[in-house]
Amino acid sequence: IFICTIAVCALSVTVFADDVWNGSVDTTWYVEGSSEYTLTTAEQLAGLAQLVYEGNEFRDVAFYLGDNIDLNNQEWLPIGAKDDADTTHTFYGSFDGQGYTISNLKITVVDNNGVLKFGNETPTHSDNKIGLFGYTGADITDFTVHNVDVDGTVLGGSGENGASGGATAAVIGCPKNSQSTVSDIHVTGDIKVKGNHYVGVIMGRHEFTSFKNCSVDGNIYLTGNSYVGVIAAGGTANAGSRNVTFEDCTVSGHAEISGSYCVGAIAGAVESSGADSTTTATNCVVDLDESSYLKCSGKYYAGGIFGKTGWGSGAATLTNCSSNIDIEADLNAGGMIGYCSSSVAIDNCSYTGNIAGEDSGAVLGKIQSVSYTHLTLPTT
């Protein structure tokens, strides 16, 4: 039972209703042609997911969250997802959470006799990108997700080290071909995210995204195969100038992070073949308790900030960053970066913790060229 008041003014819709979810979907708030909506309940947010899944992209439409929402551990259909016919449904609207909190997010992808389904029995494709948002093409800003349980381990991957295929995250699975900005997004509480390839808490696969003032704080259990990172998992931009920035991002609490290839406490990998591409981390802090760890077992590239950067001739810059997590890899573990295939400049950064693995170091595991200024390392 809910009470709904709809006000339409200058093509704007505001909806007020009950705010604890029982799994039902409400799309009655949708008025074709409106350019702005404020949603206040889980039913309405689920309605947005359903409308996008049915083909409404909401291009140039602004969405606002108007209240705290409890998803009540009901199975969630991502806002923007791929169906079993390989049709990608992308959310191109903007979303501003206005500082509100979405609690108790649960997503499970199951294998039902060879047919992959979301836990609510909506069919899905093997290379889906999942999270609160799946496929997005616009800016996502200003909300907290509290308590997360996301399982995308049955999603597939192809190519070397699963370089294409599914992606799993709590907040955003994958931005769809856009220079998007993710800002003021926070994930707290009990945080469990596991998947196959491209596994992160805030974002799974990223290509040229800017992250600003994002944080993950709580009991963090992050597990995947290749490309695993807390703020973002990994991404590869194959051409042109692709810039990825992480500014004022933090990871804190307790974390157990594990994968087999490209694992990082901020991002698993940031790669590009573009000569003018850059990767920048500024004021990023990994501040975890003494029992936390990051492990890369079976392959290589693990870092306290990035697991891997480079690939082409694009440069990486780390400024005012710190990390204090124990790191272990079979090959190439670094307190800042596990492996950089191009150049990197590191200024006023620090690492504390234990490093284990062949060709590993307190700053970098393996590097083509590097410059250091004001560097603080563990004492022995």
N, C-alpha and C positions, 0 to 999 in steps of 0.2 A: 504494500500500500504506500502510495506516495502522493504528495501534494505538489502540483506543478504550476508555477506562474510564469507566463511567457510575455516578455515585453519586446516589441520590435520598434526600434527607433534608429533611423539612419542605417538601416540594414544591419542592425545589431540584435543579438538574441542572448538573453540572460535566463538561466534556468535554475530554480531552487527546488530541492527535493530531499528525500532521505539520503543518508551518506554512508550506510554500512551495507556491504554487498552480499546478496544471497545467490549470485550467479546469473541473475536475469539481465536483460538488455533493454535499454530504453532509447529509441531513436525519434521519439515524438518531438524532441526539441529542434530537430532539423527543419529549417525553412530554406528552400532553394533560393539562391541569390543573395543570402545574407553574407556579409563579409567579416563578421565577428561573432564569436560565441563565448559565453562564460559557462563552464560546466561545474556542478557542485556535488555530484554523486558518482558512485562507482557505476551505477546502471547507465548513466549518461556517457561516462568515459568508455564503458564497454560498447555503447552504441556507436561511438566514434570508430572504434576498432572494427565493428561490424560493417559500418558504412564504407570504410576504406577497403575492406576485404571484398565488398560487393562492387567496387570499381570507382568510388568517388575519391578523387585525389585531393580535393580541397585546395587547389592552387590559389595562392594569394589570399587565403582566409586565415584570420588570426584566432587562435584559441587561448582561453585563459582558464586557469583553475580557480574556483571561487570558494573552496573549502577543503579541509582535510578529508581524505578518502581512505577507507579501510577495505582492501580487497579480500580480506578474510580467508586467505589461503585457498580461494577458489581458483580453478584453472583459468589462465588468462590467454586470450587470443591477442597476439601483438598488434599494435597499431601500425599496419603495413606488413603484409606477409605474402608469401608465394604459395599458390594452391597446387594440388597434385597434377594439374594440367600444365605446370611450368609457367603460369601467368603471374607476374610480379605486380602486386598492388602496393603502391608507394604513397605515403602521406607527404604531401608537398605543402601543407599549411605550416604556420609557425605555432609554437606552443610555449606559453609563459605560465609557469606554475605559481607565480606571485608569492613565493615563499612558503606555500603549503606543503603538506606531507602526504605521500601515498604509502600506505603500510601494507605489509603482509602479501607481497607479490609472489605468486607461484606459477611456474610454467614447466610443463613436462611434455617432451616429445616422445611418443611411444611407438614401437614397431608392432603393429597389429597385423600379423600374418603377412609381412612384407609390405604393408601399406602404412606409411608414416602418418601419424595423427598427433595433433595437439591433445592434451589431456581431456579437453571438452569434445573430442571426437570430430573436430574440423580437420579435414585432410590437409596434409602439408607436403612440400617437396623436400627431397633429401638435401638440397643445398640452401635451405631457408636461413635467413638471418633473424634471430629471435631476441626479444627483450620486451620491456614495457612498450617500446617502439621497436618495430622490426626494420623495415626500410623507410628511411626518411629523406627528404630533400630540402629541408629548411632548418632554421635555427631552433634549438631546444634549450630552454633556460629556466632557472630559478625555482627549483623544488627539491625536496628530499624524498628518497625512497628508503623506508625503514623496514627491515627484515625481508630477506630475499631467499628464495629457494628455486633455482633455475637449473634444469637438466636438459641439455641438448646433445648428449653423448651419442645418440643414434644418427645425428646429422652427418652426412658424408663429406668427403674431401677428395680432390683429385690433384694430379700433378705432383711434383717433388715436394715432399713434406706437407702435403695437403694444401698447396698454394691456392687452390680455388675450391669452393664448396661452402659448407655451412659456417655460420658464425653464431656465437652464444654470448649474451651479456645480460646484465640486470636492467640496464636503462635503454641502450640503443644497439641494435644488432649491426646495422651498417648504414651510413649515409649513402644516398644514391646519386653518384656523379655530381656532387656539389661541393663548393668551397664553404662548408657549413661551420657554424660556431656553436660550441657547447659550453655554456657558462653557468656558474652558480648551481651546479648539480652536485648533490651530496647523497651518499649511500651510507646508512648507519645500521647498527644492531647486529643481528645474526645474518651473515652474508655467505650463502653457499651458491657457487656457480661452477658448474662442470660441463664440459663439452668435448668436442673432438678437436677441430681446428678453429683458430681465431676465437679465443675465449678470454673475456674481460669482464670487469664489473660495470664500469660506466659505458664502455663501447667495445664491441667485438672488432669487426674489420673496419679500419679507417684508411682513408687514402690521402686526403688533404684537408684535414680538420683542424680547427683551432680550439684548444681546451683552455678555459680560463676560470680560475677560482673553483675548481672541482675537488672533491675530497671523498675518501672512503675511510670510514672510521668504525671499528667494531671487531667482531670475531670473523675474520676473513678466511674462507676456505675456497681456494681457486685452483681448479684442476683441468688440464687439457693435454692435448698431444703437442701440436705445434702452434706457435704464436700465442703466447699467454702473457697477459699483463693486466695490472689492476686498474689503472685509469683507462688504458686502451690496449687491445691485444696486438694488433699488427696491421700493416697495410703496405701495398706496393703500387706506386704510380708509375706506369710504364713509359710515359713520355712527357715532355714539356716541363714547365716550371711548377713544381708542386711543393708548397711550403706547409710544414706541420709545426705547430707551436703548442707548448705546454707552459702555462704561466700560473704561478701561485696554486699549484696542485699538491695535495698532501695525501699520504697514506699512513694511517695510525691505528693503534690497537694491537691486536694479535693477528698474525697472518701465516698461513701455510699455503705456499704457492708452488705448484709443481707442473712440469711439462717435460717434453723431450727435445724441443728445438725452439730457440728464440723465446726466452722467458725473462721478463723484466718487472721490477716492482712499480715502475710508472708505465712503461710500454714494452711489449715483447719485441717488436721490430718496427722501424720506420725506414722504408727503403724507397728509392726512386732512381730511375735511369736519367732523369733530367739534369743537365749540366748546371742549371741555375737553381736547382732545388735545395732547400735548407731544412734542417731539423733543429729546433731551438727549445731548450728547457731553461726556464728562468724562475728562481725562487721556488723550486720544487723540493719537497721534504718527504722522506720516508722515515718515520719515527715509530718503530715497533718494539714490542717487549722482547726480552732476552730469549724467549723460547721460540720466537718466530724464525721461519726459514724460507729460502727460495732454492728449489732444486731443479736441475735440468739433467735428467737421467736418460741415457741411451744415445744422446747426440751432443749438441753443443750450443754455445752462446747464451750466457746468463749474466744479467747485470743488475746492480742496485738501483739504477735509473732506467737504462734501456738494455734489452738483451742484444740487439743488433741495430746498427745504423749504416747508411751508405748505399752500396750496390753500384750506383753510377759514380759520378764525380761530385754529387751534392755533399755539402759540408754540414757538420753538426757542431752546435755550440751549447755548452752547459755553463750557466752562470748562477752563482749563489744557490747551489743545490747541495743537498746532503742526504745520506742514506746510512742506516744502521741495521742491516739485516744480514744474517749468515747466508752465504751463497756457495752452492756446490754445483759443479758441472763436470761431465767427463772431459770436456775440452772447452777452453776459452770462457772463463768466468772473470768478471771485473766488478770492482766496487761501484764504478759509474756505468761502464759499458762493457758488455762481454766481447763484442767484435764490431769494429768499424772498418768498412772496406774503402773509405775515402779519408777525408781529413776531419779532425775534431779539435776545437779549442775549448779548454776547460779553465774557468776563472772562479776563484773563491769558492771552491767546492770541498766537501769533506766526506770521508767514509770511515765508519767504525764497524767492526764485525770480523768474521772469519771467512776466508776464501779458500776453496779447495777445488782442484782440478788441474789437468795438464795445460800448460801455456796460459796461466791465469795470473792476475795481478790485482793489487789493492785499488788501482784506478781502472786499468783496461786489461782485457784478456789478450786481444790481438788487434793491431792497429796499423794502418798504412802510414799516416803522419799525424803528429799531435803537437800542440803547444799547451804549456801549463803556466798558470799564475796563481799564487796564493792557494796552494793546495794543502789540505790537512789529511794525514793518513793515520792508520792505527799504529800505536807504538808496539814494539815487540820486546 
